[in-house]
Amino acid sequence: MINFLKFSHLVFILSLLGTTLYSVVSPKVKNTALIFWLSGLSILTGTLLVHPKHWTFHTEWIKAAYLFIFIFLLGIVAQHFIKLKNPALSRVFAIFLIIILCLVVRDAVTKTTLI
Protein backbone atom coordinates (compact mmCIF):
# COMPACT_ATOMS: atom_id res chain seq x y z
CA MET A 1 0.00 0.00 0.00
CA ILE A 2 2.80 2.42 0.83
CA ASN A 3 4.40 1.90 -2.59
CA PHE A 4 1.08 2.72 -4.25
CA LEU A 5 0.86 5.93 -2.18
CA LYS A 6 4.41 6.91 -3.08
CA PHE A 7 3.75 6.23 -6.76
CA SER A 8 0.47 8.18 -6.69
CA HIS A 9 2.11 11.08 -4.87
CA LEU A 10 4.89 11.22 -7.45
CA VAL A 11 2.43 11.09 -10.36
CA PHE A 12 0.28 13.87 -8.88
CA ILE A 13 3.26 16.12 -8.15
CA LEU A 14 4.76 15.64 -11.61
CA SER A 15 1.35 16.24 -13.20
CA LEU A 16 0.99 19.40 -11.13
CA LEU A 17 4.40 20.62 -12.27
CA GLY A 18 3.59 19.80 -15.90
CA THR A 19 0.21 21.49 -15.76
CA THR A 20 1.76 24.60 -14.26
CA LEU A 21 4.42 24.60 -16.99
CA TYR A 22 1.68 24.24 -19.57
CA SER A 23 -0.05 27.30 -18.16
CA VAL A 24 3.13 29.29 -18.90
CA VAL A 25 3.21 28.09 -22.51
CA SER A 26 -0.47 28.69 -23.18
CA PRO A 27 -1.79 31.36 -20.80
CA LYS A 28 -5.20 31.44 -22.48
CA VAL A 29 -6.06 27.91 -21.32
CA LYS A 30 -7.79 27.83 -17.95
CA ASN A 31 -5.99 25.20 -15.85
CA THR A 32 -6.99 26.53 -12.45
CA ALA A 33 -9.46 23.77 -11.60
CA LEU A 34 -7.06 21.02 -12.69
CA ILE A 35 -4.22 22.60 -10.72
CA PHE A 36 -6.41 22.74 -7.61
CA TRP A 37 -7.39 19.08 -7.99
CA LEU A 38 -3.81 17.98 -8.51
CA SER A 39 -2.68 20.10 -5.56
CA GLY A 40 -5.35 18.59 -3.33
CA LEU A 41 -4.48 15.04 -4.36
CA SER A 42 -0.77 15.76 -3.87
CA ILE A 43 -1.40 17.13 -0.39
CA LEU A 44 -3.64 14.18 0.47
CA THR A 45 -1.18 11.52 -0.67
CA GLY A 46 1.73 13.37 0.93
CA THR A 47 -0.15 13.59 4.22
CA LEU A 48 -0.96 9.89 4.08
CA LEU A 49 2.75 9.13 3.61
CA VAL A 50 3.95 10.94 6.73
CA HIS A 51 3.14 8.41 9.47
CA PRO A 52 3.82 5.15 7.59
CA LYS A 53 7.30 6.46 6.75
CA HIS A 54 7.84 7.22 10.48
CA TRP A 55 8.11 10.99 10.04
CA THR A 56 6.26 13.65 11.99
CA PHE A 57 4.55 16.82 10.90
CA HIS A 58 7.19 18.72 12.89
CA THR A 59 9.95 17.65 10.51
CA GLU A 60 11.44 20.80 8.98
CA TRP A 61 11.21 19.82 5.32
CA ILE A 62 7.63 18.60 5.73
CA LYS A 63 6.64 21.91 7.33
CA ALA A 64 8.41 23.73 4.50
CA ALA A 65 6.55 21.64 1.91
CA TYR A 66 3.18 22.52 3.44
CA LEU A 67 4.16 26.20 3.60
CA PHE A 68 5.29 26.25 -0.03
CA ILE A 69 2.17 24.43 -1.22
CA PHE A 70 0.01 26.93 0.69
CA ILE A 71 1.89 29.81 -0.98
CA PHE A 72 1.52 28.01 -4.31
CA LEU A 73 -2.26 27.71 -3.90
CA LEU A 74 -2.54 31.38 -2.95
CA GLY A 75 -0.49 32.16 -6.03
CA ILE A 76 -2.80 30.12 -8.24
CA VAL A 77 -5.79 32.09 -6.97
CA ALA A 78 -3.91 35.37 -7.58
CA GLN A 79 -2.81 34.17 -11.02
CA HIS A 80 -6.41 33.39 -11.95
CA PHE A 81 -7.39 36.99 -11.31
CA ILE A 82 -4.25 38.40 -12.93
CA LYS A 83 -4.81 36.22 -16.02
CA LEU A 84 -8.13 37.91 -16.55
CA LYS A 85 -6.49 41.34 -16.71
CA ASN A 86 -2.89 40.92 -17.90
CA PRO A 87 -1.69 37.73 -19.67
CA ALA A 88 1.97 38.87 -19.76
CA LEU A 89 2.10 39.38 -16.00
CA SER A 90 0.33 36.06 -15.59
CA ARG A 91 3.20 34.31 -17.39
CA VAL A 92 5.81 35.81 -15.07
CA PHE A 93 3.70 34.84 -12.11
CA ALA A 94 3.38 31.26 -13.38
CA ILE A 95 7.18 31.03 -13.59
CA PHE A 96 7.31 32.14 -9.95
CA LEU A 97 4.87 29.36 -9.07
CA ILE A 98 7.01 26.81 -10.91
CA ILE A 99 10.01 27.91 -8.84
CA ILE A 100 7.95 27.35 -5.68
CA LEU A 101 7.02 23.85 -6.86
CA CYS A 102 10.66 23.10 -7.62
CA LEU A 103 11.55 24.14 -4.07
CA VAL A 104 8.97 21.70 -2.71
CA VAL A 105 10.35 18.89 -4.85
CA ARG A 106 13.94 19.77 -3.89
CA ASP A 107 13.08 19.75 -0.18
CA ALA A 108 11.31 16.43 -0.48
CA VAL A 109 14.09 14.75 -2.41
CA THR A 110 16.93 15.97 -0.23
CA LYS A 111 14.84 15.89 2.97
CA THR A 112 16.34 19.22 3.99
CA THR A 113 15.30 22.84 3.67
CA LEU A 114 17.22 25.57 1.89
CA ILE A 115 18.14 27.32 5.11
BALOBA-1460 file (C-alpha; in Angstrom, 3 decimals):
// residues 115
<rec num="1" residu="m" x="0.000" y="0.000" z="0.000"/>
<rec num="2" residu="i" x="2.805" y="2.423" z="0.828"/>
<rec num="3" residu="n" x="4.398" y="1.898" z="-2.587"/>
<rec num="4" residu="f" x="1.077" y="2.719" z="-4.252"/>
<rec num="5" residu="l" x="0.858" y="5.930" z="-2.177"/>
<rec num="6" residu="k" x="4.411" y="6.909" z="-3.082"/>
<rec num="7" residu="f" x="3.754" y="6.234" z="-6.760"/>
<rec num="8" residu="s" x="0.472" y="8.180" z="-6.688"/>
<rec num="9" residu="h" x="2.108" y="11.083" z="-4.872"/>
<rec num="10" residu="l" x="4.885" y="11.217" z="-7.448"/>
<rec num="11" residu="v" x="2.427" y="11.094" z="-10.358"/>
<rec num="12" residu="f" x="0.282" y="13.874" z="-8.876"/>
<rec num="13" residu="i" x="3.265" y="16.117" z="-8.146"/>
<rec num="14" residu="l" x="4.762" y="15.643" z="-11.612"/>
<rec num="15" residu="s" x="1.350" y="16.242" z="-13.198"/>
<rec num="16" residu="l" x="0.990" y="19.404" z="-11.131"/>
<rec num="17" residu="l" x="4.395" y="20.623" z="-12.267"/>
<rec num="18" residu="g" x="3.589" y="19.798" z="-15.903"/>
<rec num="19" residu="t" x="0.205" y="21.493" z="-15.761"/>
<rec num="20" residu="t" x="1.757" y="24.605" z="-14.260"/>
<rec num="21" residu="l" x="4.420" y="24.603" z="-16.986"/>
<rec num="22" residu="y" x="1.677" y="24.244" z="-19.574"/>
<rec num="23" residu="s" x="-0.050" y="27.302" z="-18.161"/>
<rec num="24" residu="v" x="3.130" y="29.287" z="-18.900"/>
<rec num="25" residu="v" x="3.207" y="28.095" z="-22.509"/>
<rec num="26" residu="s" x="-0.473" y="28.693" z="-23.179"/>
<rec num="27" residu="p" x="-1.788" y="31.356" z="-20.805"/>
<rec num="28" residu="k" x="-5.202" y="31.441" z="-22.484"/>
<rec num="29" residu="v" x="-6.060" y="27.914" z="-21.321"/>
<rec num="30" residu="k" x="-7.787" y="27.828" z="-17.954"/>
<rec num="31" residu="n" x="-5.993" y="25.200" z="-15.851"/>
<rec num="32" residu="t" x="-6.992" y="26.526" z="-12.450"/>
<rec num="33" residu="a" x="-9.461" y="23.769" z="-11.599"/>
<rec num="34" residu="l" x="-7.059" y="21.020" z="-12.686"/>
<rec num="35" residu="i" x="-4.223" y="22.597" z="-10.721"/>
<rec num="36" residu="f" x="-6.411" y="22.742" z="-7.609"/>
<rec num="37" residu="w" x="-7.392" y="19.082" z="-7.994"/>
<rec num="38" residu="l" x="-3.807" y="17.980" z="-8.513"/>
<rec num="39" residu="s" x="-2.678" y="20.096" z="-5.559"/>
<rec num="40" residu="g" x="-5.351" y="18.592" z="-3.333"/>
<rec num="41" residu="l" x="-4.481" y="15.044" z="-4.364"/>
<rec num="42" residu="s" x="-0.772" y="15.763" z="-3.868"/>
<rec num="43" residu="i" x="-1.403" y="17.129" z="-0.388"/>
<rec num="44" residu="l" x="-3.637" y="14.176" z="0.472"/>
<rec num="45" residu="t" x="-1.183" y="11.516" z="-0.671"/>
<rec num="46" residu="g" x="1.728" y="13.373" z="0.932"/>
<rec num="47" residu="t" x="-0.154" y="13.588" z="4.217"/>
<rec num="48" residu="l" x="-0.959" y="9.889" z="4.078"/>
<rec num="49" residu="l" x="2.748" y="9.126" z="3.611"/>
<rec num="50" residu="v" x="3.948" y="10.938" z="6.727"/>
<rec num="51" residu="h" x="3.142" y="8.413" z="9.466"/>
<rec num="52" residu="p" x="3.818" y="5.149" z="7.590"/>
<rec num="53" residu="k" x="7.299" y="6.464" z="6.749"/>
<rec num="54" residu="h" x="7.843" y="7.225" z="10.481"/>
<rec num="55" residu="w" x="8.114" y="10.986" z="10.042"/>
<rec num="56" residu="t" x="6.263" y="13.645" z="11.990"/>
<rec num="57" residu="f" x="4.553" y="16.818" z="10.897"/>
<rec num="58" residu="h" x="7.193" y="18.719" z="12.890"/>
<rec num="59" residu="t" x="9.949" y="17.648" z="10.506"/>
<rec num="60" residu="e" x="11.439" y="20.796" z="8.978"/>
<rec num="61" residu="w" x="11.212" y="19.818" z="5.317"/>
<rec num="62" residu="i" x="7.627" y="18.597" z="5.733"/>
<rec num="63" residu="k" x="6.635" y="21.907" z="7.335"/>
<rec num="64" residu="a" x="8.408" y="23.734" z="4.500"/>
<rec num="65" residu="a" x="6.552" y="21.643" z="1.907"/>
<rec num="66" residu="y" x="3.182" y="22.518" z="3.438"/>
<rec num="67" residu="l" x="4.159" y="26.196" z="3.596"/>
<rec num="68" residu="f" x="5.289" y="26.250" z="-0.035"/>
<rec num="69" residu="i" x="2.166" y="24.432" z="-1.218"/>
<rec num="70" residu="f" x="0.011" y="26.934" z="0.695"/>
<rec num="71" residu="i" x="1.891" y="29.814" z="-0.981"/>
<rec num="72" residu="f" x="1.519" y="28.012" z="-4.314"/>
<rec num="73" residu="l" x="-2.258" y="27.713" z="-3.899"/>
<rec num="74" residu="l" x="-2.544" y="31.377" z="-2.952"/>
<rec num="75" residu="g" x="-0.493" y="32.162" z="-6.035"/>
<rec num="76" residu="i" x="-2.804" y="30.121" z="-8.242"/>
<rec num="77" residu="v" x="-5.786" y="32.094" z="-6.969"/>
<rec num="78" residu="a" x="-3.913" y="35.365" z="-7.581"/>
<rec num="79" residu="q" x="-2.807" y="34.173" z="-11.019"/>
<rec num="80" residu="h" x="-6.407" y="33.389" z="-11.949"/>
<rec num="81" residu="f" x="-7.389" y="36.990" z="-11.310"/>
<rec num="82" residu="i" x="-4.251" y="38.401" z="-12.934"/>
<rec num="83" residu="k" x="-4.811" y="36.224" z="-16.020"/>
<rec num="84" residu="l" x="-8.129" y="37.911" z="-16.554"/>
<rec num="85" residu="k" x="-6.492" y="41.345" z="-16.712"/>
<rec num="86" residu="n" x="-2.889" y="40.920" z="-17.902"/>
<rec num="87" residu="p" x="-1.685" y="37.734" z="-19.668"/>
<rec num="88" residu="a" x="1.967" y="38.874" z="-19.756"/>
<rec num="89" residu="l" x="2.099" y="39.376" z="-15.995"/>
<rec num="90" residu="s" x="0.335" y="36.063" z="-15.593"/>
<rec num="91" residu="r" x="3.197" y="34.308" z="-17.394"/>
<rec num="92" residu="v" x="5.805" y="35.807" z="-15.074"/>
<rec num="93" residu="f" x="3.696" y="34.842" z="-12.106"/>
<rec num="94" residu="a" x="3.382" y="31.261" z="-13.384"/>
<rec num="95" residu="i" x="7.178" y="31.033" z="-13.588"/>
<rec num="96" residu="f" x="7.313" y="32.145" z="-9.948"/>
<rec num="97" residu="l" x="4.865" y="29.357" z="-9.069"/>
<rec num="98" residu="i" x="7.010" y="26.812" z="-10.906"/>
<rec num="99" residu="i" x="10.005" y="27.905" z="-8.842"/>
<rec num="100" residu="i" x="7.954" y="27.349" z="-5.683"/>
<rec num="101" residu="l" x="7.017" y="23.848" z="-6.860"/>
<rec num="102" residu="c" x="10.662" y="23.105" z="-7.616"/>
<rec num="103" residu="l" x="11.549" y="24.144" z="-4.065"/>
<rec num="104" residu="v" x="8.967" y="21.703" z="-2.709"/>
<rec num="105" residu="v" x="10.353" y="18.891" z="-4.847"/>
<rec num="106" residu="r" x="13.944" y="19.766" z="-3.886"/>
<rec num="107" residu="d" x="13.084" y="19.751" z="-0.177"/>
<rec num="108" residu="a" x="11.306" y="16.430" z="-0.476"/>
<rec num="109" residu="v" x="14.093" y="14.748" z="-2.415"/>
<rec num="110" residu="t" x="16.931" y="15.973" z="-0.228"/>
<rec num="111" residu="k" x="14.844" y="15.887" z="2.973"/>
<rec num="112" residu="t" x="16.342" y="19.225" z="3.991"/>
<rec num="113" residu="t" x="15.296" y="22.844" z="3.669"/>
<rec num="114" residu="l" x="17.222" y="25.566" z="1.886"/>
<rec num="115" residu="i" x="18.138" y="27.323" z="5.107"/>
